[in-house]
Amino acid sequence: MEPDIEQLLSGPRGRRLCLELAMEMDQDIRIAVFHLGYKLDPGSGRSRRMLIMSPSGEAPPPLPEPTVNELAALITSLDLKGITNELVQKALERAVDTARYWQEPEGEDILAATEAITEPLAHVARSVVGLPATASWDQKAQPGQWAIDWRSADDPTPLPRNPQHTLAEWARKERAMEIRASKERPQDPHANFSGEWWSIPHGLIQTVARIPEGLSLVEDSLGWEEATTIPVSGTGRILEIRTEEDWTKLCRAFSLEVTASRRHDWFRTTGRHGRWVIPDWERAATEWDAVHLTVAGYLSLAGRALRVSEHTASVIAGWDPGSTIWLTDVARESELPRQHWHHPHNDEHWELVSSA
């Protein structure tokens, strides 16, 4: 398998993107994934139910269920000449929207991770790599970017300042939470406990390079319909997260143990039982001004158990693809106008309302 294809299919979000794209291209694939994903979903029959009714209102006789081999054959024979940039963007949005790190993966993600389906998905991945829509996936952080404020233009707010204080508070709370969790939560990873699951700090300036695309690439979105995008200019020592080694090297250099506080959530999402670490972002700020997660890095890395050392691993969770986190006070609002965007209910696209 070619390196770019293997990288895309090595991560759960990359596999999901390819599966979503295949479903967009063929209705029979969508139906097969729906049935097979339902059977594999941990919530099947409980939090996720399938109801099929005939026009008369009575339950119809059960339909023949597709097999994994039949789905694999459909994907392998798929005609991909009709792939467009819009379809790739839509599949990327679905891959991001379905990410979850606080419970088991969806049935569709489990399905895409099986060898019987991952191999056929390489057929889709080959058609994706090299398209204009993917040209920016490995792009470095740009000097001019956009911060997103999920409020309307009628409620303006300045960009957050004093990242040193924010990171100090974050580090203090993380250590306190880890101590508390080690005392109050069981070591059994199957225990029904949940808590903090993200691996990045909140309250800092976070930016994306592309608008409006970045408005729809948000993990664990709350379904916002209003957004103000703020032009930001920033430069300095920017670490690019493209590969597993980029992330694990950062974790080794500035290691913060989070086993007790992340154990249960990350076991559910990765299946790994062991010690967990994330970067100590306060200490990382002594070396780096910002850290940028490329879209390609996100697709291959997010949601995986990434080996840091013989006994520890880490997860990239809660970090939107293509976004930059500013650790020091080097990012400023530029002279370009802010933009106000609106997402009409039940519409797929964001609309520019004003620029001022």
Long-range contacts (C-beta under 8 A, 24 or more apart in sequence): 1-122, 2-126, 2-129, 4-125, 4-129, 5-122, 5-125, 5-126, 5-129, 7-296, 7-300, 8-125, 8-128, 8-129, 8-296, 8-299, 8-300, 9-118, 9-121, 9-122, 9-125, 10-300, 10-304, 11-298, 11-299, 11-300, 11-301, 11-302, 11-303, 11-304, 12-99, 12-105, 12-109, 12-112, 12-113, 12-302, 12-303, 12-304, 13-95, 13-96, 13-99, 13-298, 13-299, 13-302, 13-303, 13-321, 14-95, 14-125, 14-299, 14-300, 15-109, 15-112, 15-113, 15-118, 15-121, 16-94, 16-95, 16-98, 16-108, 16-109, 16-112, 17-88, 17-91, 17-92, 17-94, 17-95, 17-128, 17-299, 18-91, 18-112, 18-121, 18-124, 18-125, 18-128, 19-108, 19-111, 19-112, 19-117, 19-121, 19-124, 20-90, 20-91, 20-94, 20-95, 21-83, 21-87, 21-88, 21-91, 21-124, 21-128, 22-75, 22-78, 22-121, 22-124, 24-87, 24-90, 24-91, 25-78, 25-79, 25-80, 25-82, 25-83, 25-87, 26-74, 26-78, 28-74, 29-71, 29-74, 29-75, 29-78, 31-66, 32-66, 32-70, 32-71, 32-74, 33-71, 33-108, 33-111, 35-65, 35-66, 36-66, 36-68, 36-71, 36-107, 36-111, 37-106, 37-107, 37-108, 37-110, 37-111, 38-107, 39-65, 39-107, 40-107, 40-108, 40-110, 40-111, 41-106, 41-107, 41-108, 41-110, 42-103, 42-104, 42-107, 44-107, 48-107, 68-111, 68-114, 68-116, 68-117, 69-116, 71-117, 71-120, 72-116, 72-117, 72-119, 72-120, 73-120, 75-117, 75-120, 75-121, 75-123, 75-124, 76-120, 76-123, 78-123, 78-124, 80-123, 80-124, 80-127, 83-127, 83-128, 83-131, 85-131, 85-132, 85-133, 88-128, 88-131, 88-133, 88-134, 89-133, 89-213, 89-216, 90-348, 92-217, 92-295, 92-321, 93-216, 93-217, 95-299, 96-216, 96-217, 96-218, 96-219, 96-320, 96-321, 97-219, 97-221, 99-219, 99-220, 99-302, 99-303, 100-220, 100-269, 101-197, 101-198, 101-265, 101-266, 101-269, 101-303, 101-315, 101-317, 101-318, 102-194, 102-197, 102-265, 102-268, 102-269, 103-194, 103-265, 103-268, 103-269, 104-268, 104-269, 105-269, 105-303, 136-209, 136-210, 136-295, 136-322, 137-294, 137-295, 137-296, 137-299, 137-322, 138-242, 138-294, 138-295, 138-296, 139-209, 139-294, 139-322, 140-238, 140-240, 140-292, 140-294, 141-209, 141-238, 141-240, 141-290, 141-292, 141-324, 142-209, 143-233, 143-234, 143-235, 144-231, 144-232, 144-233, 144-334, 144-336, 145-207, 145-208, 145-209, 145-231, 145-232, 145-233, 145-234, 145-324, 146-207, 146-208, 146-209, 146-211, 146-214, 146-229, 146-230, 146-231, 146-232, 147-205, 147-206, 147-207, 147-229, 147-230, 147-232, 148-206, 148-208, 148-214, 148-215, 148-227, 148-228, 148-229, 148-230, 149-227, 149-228, 149-229, 149-230, 150-222, 150-224, 150-226, 150-227, 151-226, 151-227, 151-228, 152-226, 152-228, 152-340, 153-228, 153-338, 153-340, 153-353, 153-354, 153-356, 156-228, 156-338, 158-333, 159-205, 159-230, 159-232, 159-331, 159-332, 159-333, 160-203, 160-204, 160-205, 161-329, 162-329, 163-204, 163-205, 163-285, 163-326, 163-327, 163-328, 163-329, 164-285, 164-328, 164-329, 166-201, 166-203, 166-204, 167-201, 167-204, 167-281, 167-282, 167-285, 167-327, 168-282, 169-203, 170-201, 170-202, 170-203, 170-281, 170-282, 171-256, 171-280, 171-281, 171-282, 174-256, 174-258, 174-261, 175-256, 177-261, 178-257, 178-258, 178-259, 178-260, 178-261, 179-260, 181-260, 181-261, 181-263, 182-259, 182-260, 185-260, 185-263, 185-264, 187-263, 189-263, 189-264, 189-267, 189-268, 189-273, 190-267, 191-264, 192-264, 193-264, 194-264, 194-265, 195-261, 195-262, 195-264, 195-265, 196-258, 196-261, 196-262, 196-265, 197-262, 197-265, 197-266, 197-269, 197-317, 197-318, 198-317, 198-318, 198-319, 199-278, 199-279, 199-314, 199-315, 199-316, 199-317, 199-318, 199-319, 200-281, 200-318, 200-319, 200-325, 201-281, 201-325, 204-325, 204-326, 204-327, 205-232, 205-234, 205-325, 205-326, 205-331, 206-320, 206-323, 206-324, 206-325, 206-326, 207-232, 207-234, 207-323, 207-324, 207-326, 207-331, 208-320, 208-322, 208-323, 208-324, 209-322, 210-322, 211-339, 211-341, 212-341, 212-349, 212-350, 212-352, 214-320, 214-322, 214-323, 215-341, 215-343, 215-350, 216-350, 217-320, 217-321, 217-322, 218-320, 219-317, 219-318, 219-319, 219-320, 220-318, 224-343, 225-342, 225-343, 225-344, 225-345, 226-340, 226-341, 226-342, 226-343, 227-340, 227-341, 227-342, 227-343, 227-350, 228-338, 228-339, 228-340, 228-341, 229-338, 229-339, 229-341, 230-333, 230-338, 231-333, 231-334, 231-335, 231-336, 231-337, 231-338, 232-331, 232-332, 232-333, 232-334, 233-331, 233-332, 233-333, 233-334, 234-289, 234-290, 234-324, 234-326, 234-330, 234-331, 234-332, 235-289, 235-330, 236-289, 236-290, 236-328, 236-330, 237-287, 237-288, 237-289, 237-290, 238-288, 238-289, 238-290, 238-291, 238-292, 238-324, 239-288, 239-290, 239-291, 239-292, 240-292, 240-294, 240-297, 241-291, 241-292, 241-293, 241-294, 241-297, 241-301, 241-316, 242-294, 242-296, 242-297, 243-297, 243-300, 243-301, 244-300, 244-301, 244-304, 244-306, 244-307, 246-297, 247-297, 247-301, 247-306, 247-314, 247-316, 248-306, 248-307, 248-308, 248-314, 250-279, 250-284, 250-291, 251-277, 251-278, 251-279, 251-306, 251-308, 251-312, 251-314, 252-308, 252-309, 253-279, 253-284, 253-287, 254-279, 254-280, 254-281, 254-283, 254-284, 254-287, 255-279, 255-280, 255-308, 255-312, 256-280, 257-312, 262-315, 266-305, 266-315, 266-317, 269-303, 269-315, 269-317, 270-303, 270-304, 270-305, 270-315, 271-305, 272-305, 272-313, 274-311, 274-312, 274-313, 275-311, 275-312, 275-313, 276-312, 276-313, 276-314, 276-315, 277-308, 277-312, 277-313, 277-314, 278-314, 278-315, 281-325, 281-327, 284-327, 285-327, 285-328, 288-327, 289-326, 289-327, 289-328, 289-330, 290-324, 290-325, 290-326, 290-327, 290-328, 290-330, 290-331, 291-324, 291-325, 291-327, 292-323, 292-324, 292-325, 293-319, 293-320, 293-321, 293-322, 293-323, 293-324, 294-321, 294-322, 295-321, 295-322, 297-321, 298-322
